[in-house]
Amino acid sequence: MDAKITEIKFKFCNALINGETVHAAYNHANKSGLEDNVFEAAAAPILELVETSIMRSDQWLNHVSRPVFLRSIPEAEKEADEALKESEKALERMQVAVTAATERKNARKEGRKKDEAKEQARKKTKVGEASNKPGGSNA
């Protein structure tokens, strides 16, 4: 019986750790400038999913030390499995969302570099044309 309770607690604790990791990844992404409309749209359901897992885990972990818990072991085991599965799914989805946001940020940065290079080339072309015109700086 103790092994079963330990296993249940382990699953709930892992669900909580996964939830903390999801929140940390979300906060890091926002601080790193990865937030955009697409990231926020992807993150909202992920955060909602992980919140459900966290609440479920907290509630059950608060009941583990109560005598009533022993009668609820089958239900607790099922809830632990679901909480862990939800938290793992949320963690995987957040990893995908952060990776995609990083790629978009890098693409935006690369796009700005290309635009700046085009602008510099355009300015050089204008300066070159002005110096070749009659009355220009070479006249």
Secondary structure by P-SEA (a helix, b strand, c coil): caaaaaaaaaaaaaaaaaaaaaaaaaaaaaaaccccaaaaaaaaaaaaaaaaaaaaaaaaaaaccccccccaaaaaaaaaaaaaaaaaaaaaaaaaaaaaaaaaaaaaaaaaaaaaaaaaaaaaaaaaaaaaccccccc
